[in-house]
């Protein structure tokens, strides 16, 4: 069997696994490590907030364009060559990002870094999956999952530490030694499968490549920039949304009718992969949404530093790492995936509802988050491995790479949708809560006037004249209303994120129960 020939044993498998995890970790850490250094970059480059946010957007667009094409590119150039080339592109562009002196250079090199990085994630997953026999796929996904779950969490504290103690270019320079080692190990140990011959230049689906780049590139831009540019009231966002929708329609038509498609959509006929792809989207929504919301709350409302916010997430990441091998073993012993995913979703609901209950405008301490985040860590472990194992369980040979590309892309898009929707939802809820709170501040209400007068007396005692003291009192009241409205918006996000996962549980159990009879025989091929 073609697939069996790529199964590795002993020290060779260990080296291949470590290489693949390091590459996946490199890519994911770089998705979040930059976030905490944006202020320093902005000062250094003399850029506006809108311009500097392109450092994140450009990387995400490069990432999401290349991910669906990785299976085809692996086939065209050989997996080992393509993987090594991607690591080299990623490493060289990391060096160029650190050395950039102008804003356009940094954005261009981040886009190229995203093109190199997109391949690392999906190809790492394919290499690890194929290096293990089918009955050990759960363990393989557990090992790969360590990088995917821990990466977004490690980024902010690592970025914060480097930025606080050195300077922002070093967040890119740390990729260089790891990239060099990974390239050498890849060329020495990784093998290329012989599933299909590479296509001649006239058989390559260039139109498919263009349509894919338009579809996902425009979609990613809309999701990253929509809230800041006020969504469809901005002509650019409207135009790119239309282009993305039309691009998707023509892309699907092209790929289903062309003899040598760039993305093999027919692999989605596999029921397990379809379910896994949808669940990967929900997982990305929860994973990146919750990784985004907690540092934002602790820094903007509680006034923590980037390093403090990042450190808060580490116990949860370690819990997930601890859970991974346990869940891998449970899958090996035949525990149905649908029960593990349902339990993971239930725990994610518990985590979100817990967050809804504990956050305050000023006095939520780090200890209040500890057990809540541990629950999140366990939940993420229960979600990630069963979802990826289910998605790839009944695929063979070349289909594994194609399936991994779909789940990888949907997890990434889920994260982008999550961050975009959460940002928009919070901005809208903030206005609703603020106007609601202001409407309750009646100047005829003695409680309100007592509060203002008390503040004014305090300012007057510090030497202010009566008029300025009263105005300062109203300003303090306005500030506390703004802060309270923001906290209520965070509470809403936690609550609705949790409810989304709770609503999914019965559907997961129903869908999986139907597939269960078919799953085991195909997984054991």
Backbone torsions as a table, in degrees:
resi	resn	phi	psi	omega
1	UNK	NA	139.3	-176.3
2	UNK	-59.5	-43.5	-174.3
3	UNK	-64.8	-38.1	-175.5
4	UNK	-61.4	-30.6	-175.3
5	UNK	-63.0	-19.0	-178.1
6	UNK	-94.5	-2.4	177.7
7	UNK	-68.1	130.5	-177.6
8	UNK	-108.8	161.5	179.8
9	UNK	-136.6	158.4	171.3
10	UNK	64.0	-145.0	-172.9
11	UNK	-65.3	-30.4	179.6
12	UNK	-61.7	-43.4	179.0
13	UNK	-64.9	-39.0	179.1
14	UNK	-61.3	-46.1	-178.7
15	UNK	-64.5	-43.9	179.6
16	UNK	-62.1	-43.4	-179.4
17	UNK	-61.8	-47.5	-179.5
18	UNK	-62.0	-42.8	179.1
19	UNK	-60.1	-47.2	-177.7
20	UNK	-64.3	-41.0	-179.8
21	UNK	-65.1	-43.4	179.7
22	UNK	-59.8	-40.3	-179.3
23	UNK	-67.9	-42.1	177.6
24	UNK	-62.5	-41.7	-179.1
25	UNK	-64.5	-43.0	177.4
26	UNK	-53.0	-49.3	-174.9
27	UNK	-65.0	-46.0	-173.2
28	UNK	-74.5	-39.9	178.1
29	UNK	-58.2	-39.1	-178.7
30	UNK	-68.8	-17.6	176.7
31	UNK	-69.1	-36.3	-173.8
32	UNK	-111.2	-17.6	-174.1
33	UNK	-64.6	-30.1	-176.2
34	UNK	-72.2	-29.5	-173.3
35	UNK	-51.2	-42.5	-174.3
36	UNK	-80.5	-10.2	-178.2
37	UNK	-101.8	1.4	-173.8
38	UNK	-59.4	-38.9	-179.5
39	UNK	-61.8	-45.2	179.2
40	UNK	-63.5	-42.3	178.6
41	UNK	-61.3	-43.1	-177.4
42	UNK	-60.4	-45.2	178.6
43	UNK	-63.3	-41.3	-178.2
44	UNK	-66.6	-41.1	-174.5
45	UNK	-91.5	-10.5	-175.4
46	UNK	64.2	39.8	-175.6
47	UNK	-102.9	159.4	173.7
48	UNK	-81.6	168.2	178.6
49	UNK	-62.2	-38.9	179.9
50	UNK	-64.6	-40.2	-179.7
51	UNK	-68.6	-42.2	-174.6
52	UNK	-70.3	-27.1	178.8
53	UNK	-66.3	-16.7	175.6
54	UNK	-65.3	-20.7	177.4
55	UNK	-61.8	-36.3	177.5
56	UNK	-81.1	-45.0	-176.3
57	UNK	-61.0	-44.6	-177.4
58	UNK	-61.5	-41.6	179.2
59	UNK	-64.0	-44.8	-178.6
60	UNK	-63.7	-40.3	179.9
61	UNK	-65.7	-45.9	177.3
62	UNK	-58.3	-42.3	179.1
63	UNK	-59.5	-52.1	-170.5
64	UNK	-76.2	-21.4	175.5
65	UNK	-72.1	-41.3	-171.5
66	UNK	-82.0	-29.1	-173.2
67	UNK	-55.1	-49.3	-178.5
68	UNK	-66.1	-20.1	-176.6
69	UNK	-91.6	-3.2	-171.6
70	UNK	-62.6	-38.8	-179.1
71	UNK	-62.4	-44.5	-179.8
72	UNK	-66.3	-42.8	-179.1
73	UNK	-65.4	-37.1	176.3
74	UNK	-60.6	-40.5	-179.5
75	UNK	-69.4	-38.1	-174.8
76	UNK	-71.3	-40.3	-174.5
77	UNK	-110.3	-4.2	-173.3
78	UNK	89.2	132.6	-172.8
79	UNK	-60.1	-44.6	-176.8
80	UNK	-61.3	-46.6	-179.0
81	UNK	-63.2	-43.6	-178.5
82	UNK	-65.9	-42.1	-179.7
83	UNK	-64.1	-46.7	179.2
84	UNK	-62.4	-42.5	179.5
85	UNK	-63.1	-39.3	179.4
86	UNK	-63.8	-42.4	178.4
87	UNK	-62.7	-41.9	-179.7
88	UNK	-64.9	-44.7	178.6
89	UNK	-60.0	-44.7	-179.3
90	UNK	-61.8	-44.3	-176.8
91	UNK	-68.5	-46.2	-179.5
92	UNK	-63.9	-43.9	-179.1
93	UNK	-68.4	-28.0	174.5
94	UNK	-62.3	-44.8	178.1
95	UNK	-61.5	-43.6	-178.6
96	UNK	-66.6	-35.8	176.3
97	UNK	-61.4	-45.3	179.8
98	UNK	-63.3	-29.9	-177.2
99	UNK	-93.8	-2.3	-175.5
100	UNK	-61.9	138.8	-179.2
101	UNK	-113.9	-13.3	179.2
102	UNK	-127.6	156.2	-176.0
103	UNK	-61.2	-43.5	-177.6
104	UNK	-64.0	-33.4	177.8
105	UNK	-64.2	-46.9	-178.5
106	UNK	-60.9	-43.2	-179.5
107	UNK	-65.8	-43.8	179.6
108	UNK	-62.1	-46.2	-178.0
109	UNK	-69.5	-30.7	175.7
110	UNK	-68.1	-37.1	177.1
111	UNK	-63.3	-45.4	178.8
112	UNK	-64.5	-39.4	177.2
113	UNK	-61.6	-37.9	177.3
114	UNK	-65.0	-38.4	177.2
115	UNK	-64.0	-41.8	177.8
116	UNK	-69.6	-39.7	-175.3
117	UNK	-71.1	-34.5	-178.3
118	UNK	-56.2	-38.5	-179.4
119	UNK	-69.0	-32.4	-175.1
120	UNK	-60.8	-40.2	-174.5
121	UNK	-68.2	-55.1	-175.1
122	UNK	-69.7	-42.6	-177.8
123	UNK	-67.6	-35.1	175.1
124	UNK	-58.6	-44.9	-179.3
125	UNK	-63.0	-43.3	179.9
126	UNK	-64.3	-44.9	-178.9
127	UNK	-61.0	-46.4	-179.1
128	UNK	-64.4	-45.1	-178.2
129	UNK	-59.6	-43.8	-176.0
130	UNK	-78.1	-17.4	179.8
131	UNK	-77.9	-13.4	-178.5
132	UNK	-112.3	145.6	176.1
133	UNK	-66.0	157.3	-174.8
134	UNK	-52.0	-38.3	-177.5
135	UNK	-70.0	-13.6	178.6
136	UNK	-107.8	17.5	-178.3
137	UNK	-62.7	-35.0	178.6
138	UNK	-59.1	-44.6	178.8
139	UNK	-65.0	-41.0	179.6
140	UNK	-59.8	-45.1	179.8
141	UNK	-67.8	-31.5	177.1
142	UNK	-63.6	-43.2	-179.2
143	UNK	-65.2	-46.0	179.2
144	UNK	-63.5	-38.8	-178.1
145	UNK	-60.9	-28.9	177.8
146	UNK	-53.2	-47.2	-178.8
147	UNK	-66.7	-42.8	-174.0
148	UNK	-69.7	-39.2	-177.2
149	UNK	-81.7	-39.6	-175.3
150	UNK	-77.7	-30.7	-176.6
151	UNK	-51.9	-56.3	-178.7
152	UNK	-60.7	-27.4	-178.3
153	UNK	-79.4	-36.6	-179.2
154	UNK	-71.7	-29.3	-175.0
155	UNK	-52.9	-59.1	-175.6
156	UNK	-59.7	-48.0	179.8
157	UNK	-64.8	-38.0	179.2
158	UNK	-65.5	-45.9	177.8
159	UNK	-62.1	-42.4	179.3
160	UNK	-62.0	-44.7	-178.7
161	UNK	-63.6	-47.3	-178.3
162	UNK	-63.6	-44.0	-178.1
163	UNK	-66.3	-41.4	-178.9
164	UNK	-68.4	-35.5	-171.9
165	UNK	-102.6	-21.4	-179.7
166	UNK	-126.2	-120.3	173.6
167	UNK	-148.5	162.4	-169.7
168	UNK	-58.4	-32.6	179.8
169	UNK	-57.6	-25.0	-178.0
170	UNK	-68.8	-18.4	175.2
171	UNK	-67.3	-22.9	175.2
172	UNK	-91.1	-37.7	-176.2
173	UNK	-64.9	-28.0	-179.6
174	UNK	-65.1	-18.1	177.8
175	UNK	-71.3	-23.8	-167.8
176	UNK	-65.8	-53.2	179.9
177	UNK	-62.0	-38.8	179.2
178	UNK	-64.8	-41.0	-179.9
179	UNK	-63.2	-41.1	179.5
180	UNK	-63.6	-47.1	-179.8
181	UNK	-62.9	-44.6	-179.2
182	UNK	-61.8	-38.7	178.8
183	UNK	-62.6	-47.0	-178.4
184	UNK	-63.8	-43.1	179.5
185	UNK	-65.9	-39.0	179.1
186	UNK	-61.5	-49.4	-179.0
187	UNK	-63.2	-31.5	-177.4
188	UNK	-81.5	-40.1	-167.3
189	UNK	-114.7	-30.6	-174.7
190	UNK	-76.4	137.4	179.2
191	UNK	-108.8	153.3	177.7
192	UNK	-100.0	132.9	177.1
193	UNK	-73.4	157.5	178.7
194	UNK	-110.7	60.0	-176.8
195	UNK	-79.2	-37.0	-175.6
196	UNK	-155.1	153.5	178.5
197	UNK	-77.1	152.3	178.0
198	UNK	-71.1	151.8	-175.3
199	UNK	-84.4	148.0	174.1
200	UNK	-70.8	160.5	-174.0
201	UNK	-58.3	-35.2	-178.0
202	UNK	-78.3	-8.7	178.0
203	UNK	-97.0	-7.3	-175.8
204	UNK	-73.0	137.3	-175.8
205	UNK	-83.4	71.7	-176.9
206	UNK	-65.4	-36.8	178.2
207	UNK	-63.4	-40.0	177.5
208	UNK	-60.2	-41.2	179.2
209	UNK	-62.5	-44.6	-179.0
210	UNK	-64.5	-46.1	-179.1
211	UNK	-63.7	-39.2	178.7
212	UNK	-63.6	-45.7	-179.5
213	UNK	-61.8	-41.0	178.8
214	UNK	-64.7	-47.6	-175.1
215	UNK	-61.6	-59.5	-173.6
216	UNK	-77.2	-31.2	177.6
217	UNK	-63.6	-48.2	179.3
218	UNK	-65.1	-42.5	-179.7
219	UNK	-61.3	-46.0	-179.3
220	UNK	-62.9	-40.4	178.0
221	UNK	-60.7	-46.8	-179.2
222	UNK	-59.8	-44.2	-178.2
223	UNK	-67.9	-38.3	-177.0
224	UNK	-74.0	-35.5	-170.1
225	UNK	-110.5	-7.2	-172.3
226	UNK	-54.8	-52.0	-176.0
227	UNK	-63.0	-43.5	-177.8
228	UNK	-64.3	-35.6	-176.9
229	UNK	-96.6	13.2	176.9
230	UNK	62.6	40.9	172.2
231	UNK	46.2	-126.9	-166.3
232	UNK	-79.1	0.6	171.6
233	UNK	-80.0	-10.8	176.8
234	UNK	-95.9	123.9	-176.1
235	UNK	-61.2	-33.5	-179.8
236	UNK	-65.2	-45.1	179.8
237	UNK	-62.7	-42.3	179.4
238	UNK	-62.6	-47.4	-179.6
239	UNK	-60.3	-46.5	-177.7
240	UNK	-68.5	-31.1	175.9
241	UNK	-64.6	-44.0	178.7
242	UNK	-64.2	-44.3	179.7
243	UNK	-61.5	-40.1	179.9
244	UNK	-64.9	-43.2	179.9
245	UNK	-64.5	-46.5	178.4
246	UNK	-65.2	-41.5	178.6
247	UNK	-59.1	-41.8	179.5
248	UNK	-63.3	-45.1	-179.8
249	UNK	-58.6	-51.3	-176.8
250	UNK	-71.4	-30.3	177.4
251	UNK	-64.4	-47.6	179.9
252	UNK	-61.7	-45.3	179.1
253	UNK	-59.5	-46.2	-178.2
254	UNK	-62.5	-46.3	-174.7
255	UNK	-69.3	-29.2	179.8
256	UNK	-83.1	-16.0	-177.7
257	UNK	-109.8	-17.9	-176.4
258	UNK	-84.4	144.9	-175.2
259	UNK	-66.8	-41.1	-178.5
260	UNK	-119.7	74.0	-174.6
261	UNK	-67.0	150.6	178.2
262	UNK	-72.2	-32.4	175.6
263	UNK	-126.0	122.9	-176.6
264	UNK	-83.5	91.6	-177.6
265	UNK	-70.1	-22.0	-175.9
266	UNK	-64.7	-19.9	179.4
267	UNK	-64.3	-18.9	178.3
268	UNK	-74.0	-2.2	171.1
269	UNK	-64.3	-23.5	178.7
270	UNK	-68.7	117.6	-175.5
271	UNK	-58.8	-43.0	-178.7
272	UNK	-62.5	-39.9	-179.7
273	UNK	-67.7	-39.3	178.4
274	UNK	-59.3	-48.6	179.5
275	UNK	-62.6	-45.0	-179.1
276	UNK	-62.0	-35.4	-179.9
277	UNK	-66.9	-44.3	178.2
278	UNK	-63.4	-44.8	-179.2
279	UNK	-67.1	-32.0	176.4
280	UNK	-63.2	-37.2	177.8
281	UNK	-63.2	-46.4	-179.8
282	UNK	-64.5	-40.1	178.3
283	UNK	-61.3	-45.5	178.3
284	UNK	-61.0	-40.5	178.5
285	UNK	-58.2	-48.4	-178.8
286	UNK	-72.1	-43.5	-176.3
287	UNK	-63.8	-55.0	-176.6
288	UNK	-75.9	-33.5	178.2
289	UNK	-62.4	-45.9	-177.8
290	UNK	-75.8	-30.0	176.4
291	UNK	-68.9	-27.7	-179.5
292	UNK	-80.4	-38.9	-169.0
293	UNK	-75.9	-37.5	-174.4
294	UNK	-70.7	-49.8	175.9
295	UNK	-59.1	-35.4	179.2
296	UNK	-62.5	-45.9	179.5
297	UNK	-64.6	-48.4	-175.4
298	UNK	-66.3	-34.3	-178.8
299	UNK	-81.6	-45.3	-173.8
300	UNK	-80.7	-32.7	-176.0
301	UNK	-99.9	-43.6	-177.4
302	UNK	-91.4	-12.2	176.3
303	UNK	77.4	26.3	178.8
304	UNK	-76.5	160.8	173.2
305	UNK	-81.4	166.4	178.2
306	UNK	-59.8	-40.7	-178.4
307	UNK	-65.7	-42.7	179.0
308	UNK	-61.7	-43.6	180.0
309	UNK	-63.5	-42.0	-179.8
310	UNK	-65.7	-42.3	-178.8
311	UNK	-62.6	-31.2	179.8
312	UNK	-58.3	-32.5	-174.5
313	UNK	-83.6	-12.6	-172.6
314	UNK	-65.3	-44.9	178.7
315	UNK	-55.3	-38.2	179.2
316	UNK	-64.8	-40.7	179.0
317	UNK	-64.9	-40.6	178.3
318	UNK	-66.2	-36.2	176.9
319	UNK	-62.5	-44.0	177.8
320	UNK	-60.9	-44.0	179.5
321	UNK	-60.2	-40.3	178.8
322	UNK	-65.8	-36.9	-177.1
323	UNK	-73.6	-30.2	-171.7
324	UNK	-52.3	-55.9	-178.3
325	UNK	-64.3	-32.4	179.3
326	UNK	-63.7	-45.9	-178.7
327	UNK	-68.6	-37.3	175.1
328	UNK	-57.2	-42.6	179.0
329	UNK	-67.3	-39.2	178.7
330	UNK	-61.3	-40.5	178.2
331	UNK	-66.2	-38.5	177.9
332	UNK	-60.6	-35.4	-177.8
333	UNK	-82.8	1.9	173.0
334	UNK	94.2	13.8	175.8
335	UNK	-67.0	126.3	-175.2
336	UNK	-60.9	138.5	-178.6
337	UNK	-60.8	-34.9	-174.3
338	UNK	-62.7	-32.1	-179.5
339	UNK	-72.3	-38.8	-180.0
340	UNK	-67.5	-42.4	179.2
341	UNK	-64.8	-42.9	179.4
342	UNK	-61.1	-42.4	178.1
343	UNK	-64.1	-41.6	177.6
344	UNK	-60.3	-41.8	179.1
345	UNK	-66.8	-37.8	177.7
346	UNK	-63.1	-44.4	178.9
347	UNK	-65.1	-35.2	178.0
348	UNK	-66.6	-36.3	175.0
349	UNK	-63.5	-44.5	179.1
350	UNK	-58.4	-45.5	179.2
351	UNK	-58.9	-47.0	-176.5
352	UNK	-66.3	-42.2	-179.1
353	UNK	-66.8	-36.5	176.1
354	UNK	-60.5	-45.8	177.1
355	UNK	-59.9	-40.9	178.0
356	UNK	-58.6	-36.7	-175.9
357	UNK	-79.6	-31.4	-168.5
358	UNK	-97.9	-18.7	-172.4
359	UNK	-76.6	144.1	-177.3
360	UNK	-137.4	169.4	178.8
361	UNK	-68.0	-23.3	-173.5
362	UNK	-147.0	-27.9	-167.5
363	UNK	-118.2	33.2	172.5
364	UNK	-86.7	111.8	-177.0
365	UNK	-86.5	168.4	-179.3
366	UNK	-59.3	-35.4	-178.2
367	UNK	-65.1	-28.3	179.4
368	UNK	-67.2	-27.0	-178.7
369	UNK	-84.2	-20.1	-165.6
370	UNK	-55.7	-60.2	-174.8
371	UNK	-70.3	-31.6	176.8
372	UNK	-60.4	-44.3	-179.9
373	UNK	-72.9	-28.3	174.1
374	UNK	-63.2	-42.7	177.4
375	UNK	-60.2	-41.9	177.1
376	UNK	-61.0	-41.4	-179.8
377	UNK	-61.2	-42.6	178.5
378	UNK	-66.5	-44.1	-179.4
379	UNK	-60.6	-42.4	180.0
380	UNK	-64.0	-40.3	176.8
381	UNK	-60.7	-42.7	-179.6
382	UNK	-68.6	-25.3	-179.8
383	UNK	-85.3	-47.4	-168.3
384	UNK	-63.9	-54.0	-172.2
385	UNK	-66.6	-49.4	179.7
386	UNK	-60.6	-36.0	-179.6
387	UNK	-65.6	-48.6	-178.0
388	UNK	-70.2	-35.3	178.0
389	UNK	-65.5	-43.7	179.2
390	UNK	-61.8	-45.9	-176.3
391	UNK	-59.1	-40.2	-173.7
392	UNK	-101.3	-1.4	-168.6
393	UNK	-62.5	-38.1	-176.0
394	UNK	-106.4	18.6	175.6
395	UNK	-95.5	150.6	-179.2
396	UNK	-132.3	151.6	171.9
397	UNK	55.5	-128.6	-175.1
398	UNK	-61.6	-27.6	-178.3
399	UNK	-62.7	-27.5	-178.7
400	UNK	-60.7	-46.4	178.9
401	UNK	-63.7	-39.8	179.7
402	UNK	-66.2	-42.1	178.6
403	UNK	-65.3	-42.9	179.2
404	UNK	-62.0	-35.3	178.7
405	UNK	-64.7	-42.4	179.0
406	UNK	-64.6	-47.9	-178.1
407	UNK	-65.5	-38.4	178.9
408	UNK	-63.5	-44.5	-179.3
409	UNK	-65.9	-42.1	-177.8
410	UNK	-68.6	-34.2	176.5
411	UNK	-64.9	-42.1	179.5
412	UNK	-64.7	-47.0	179.9
413	UNK	-66.6	-35.4	175.9
414	UNK	-58.8	-43.0	177.7
415	UNK	-63.3	-43.1	179.6
416	UNK	-65.1	-44.4	176.3
417	UNK	-61.2	-42.7	-178.7
418	UNK	-58.3	-52.6	-177.7
419	UNK	-63.9	-43.0	-178.6
420	UNK	-64.2	-46.3	-177.9
421	UNK	-68.8	-38.7	179.4
422	UNK	-64.9	-43.5	179.7
423	UNK	-60.6	-46.4	-179.6
424	UNK	-65.2	-48.1	-178.8
425	UNK	-57.8	-43.4	-178.9
426	UNK	-65.6	-40.8	179.3
427	UNK	-62.1	-42.6	-179.8
428	UNK	-68.3	-46.8	-179.0
429	UNK	-63.0	-35.8	178.8
430	UNK	-57.8	-45.6	179.4
431	UNK	-65.1	-42.5	-179.9
432	UNK	-61.3	-50.4	-177.7
433	UNK	-65.3	-39.0	-179.0
434	UNK	-63.2	-47.6	-179.2
435	UNK	-65.5	-33.8	178.0
436	UNK	-65.0	-44.1	-179.7
437	UNK	-67.9	-41.6	-179.5
438	UNK	-63.4	-38.0	-178.9
439	UNK	-62.4	-22.4	-179.4
440	UNK	-86.9	-8.7	-178.7
441	UNK	-90.7	82.5	-179.7
442	UNK	-88.2	127.2	-178.4
443	UNK	-67.8	-13.7	175.6
444	UNK	-85.5	-8.3	-179.4
445	UNK	-77.2	122.1	-177.9
446	UNK	-61.6	-32.4	179.5
447	UNK	-63.2	-42.9	-179.6
448	UNK	-64.3	-47.6	-178.0
449	UNK	-65.2	-36.2	176.9
450	UNK	-62.4	-40.1	-180.0
451	UNK	-64.4	-46.9	-179.7
452	UNK	-63.8	-44.9	-179.2
453	UNK	-63.6	-39.3	178.0
454	UNK	-60.8	-44.6	178.0
455	UNK	-64.7	-41.5	-179.1
456	UNK	-63.1	-40.8	177.3
457	UNK	-61.1	-42.3	179.2
458	UNK	-60.0	-43.9	179.1
459	UNK	-69.4	-38.2	179.3
460	UNK	-63.1	-36.4	179.6
461	UNK	-64.7	-23.0	179.0
462	UNK	-90.1	5.7	173.3
463	UNK	106.8	4.7	179.4
464	UNK	-77.8	151.4	173.0
465	UNK	-75.0	163.9	-170.4
466	UNK	-57.8	-45.6	-178.2
467	UNK	-62.6	-46.7	-179.8
468	UNK	-64.8	-37.5	-179.3
469	UNK	-63.6	-42.0	179.1
470	UNK	-66.2	-45.3	178.6
471	UNK	-60.2	-40.3	178.1
472	UNK	-64.4	-37.1	176.9
473	UNK	-60.6	-44.7	177.7
474	UNK	-64.8	-37.0	178.4
475	UNK	-62.4	-43.8	178.6
476	UNK	-62.0	-41.9	179.0
477	UNK	-62.8	-42.1	178.9
478	UNK	-62.9	-41.9	179.0
479	UNK	-62.0	-43.4	-178.7
480	UNK	-67.4	-32.8	176.2
481	UNK	-66.4	-44.7	179.2
482	UNK	-58.4	-44.3	-178.6
483	UNK	-66.5	-43.0	179.7
484	UNK	-63.5	-41.3	178.7
485	UNK	-62.8	-40.6	178.6
486	UNK	-62.3	-44.8	-178.9
487	UNK	-64.2	-39.6	178.0
488	UNK	-63.8	-33.3	176.9
489	UNK	-67.4	-42.5	175.7
490	UNK	-60.3	-41.5	179.2
491	UNK	-60.1	-43.0	178.7
492	UNK	-60.7	-42.3	-180.0
493	UNK	-61.0	-48.9	178.7
494	UNK	-57.1	-45.4	-176.5
495	UNK	-64.2	-49.3	-175.4
496	UNK	-72.1	-32.4	175.4
497	UNK	-62.4	-44.2	178.0
498	UNK	-63.3	-44.0	-179.5
499	UNK	-63.5	-35.4	177.8
500	UNK	-58.6	-45.0	179.5
501	UNK	-69.4	-37.0	180.0
502	UNK	-63.7	-43.0	-179.9
503	UNK	-63.3	-32.2	-177.7
504	UNK	-70.6	-23.7	-171.1
505	UNK	-56.3	-53.1	-178.7
506	UNK	-60.5	-35.7	179.5
507	UNK	-65.8	-40.3	178.4
508	UNK	-60.6	-47.2	-178.2
509	UNK	-63.7	-39.3	-179.8
510	UNK	-67.9	-49.5	-176.8
511	UNK	-63.1	-46.5	-176.2
512	UNK	-67.6	-35.9	-178.0
513	UNK	-60.6	-37.3	178.3
514	UNK	-67.6	-34.5	-175.8
515	UNK	-82.5	-20.2	-169.3
516	UNK	-54.7	-39.6	-176.8
517	UNK	-65.0	-33.5	-178.4
518	UNK	-84.2	-23.8	-169.6
519	UNK	-65.5	-47.6	-171.9
520	UNK	-63.8	-48.2	179.9
521	UNK	-60.0	-42.8	-177.4
522	UNK	-69.5	-34.2	-179.6
523	UNK	-66.9	-24.5	-175.8
524	UNK	-95.1	7.8	178.6
525	UNK	-59.0	NA	NA
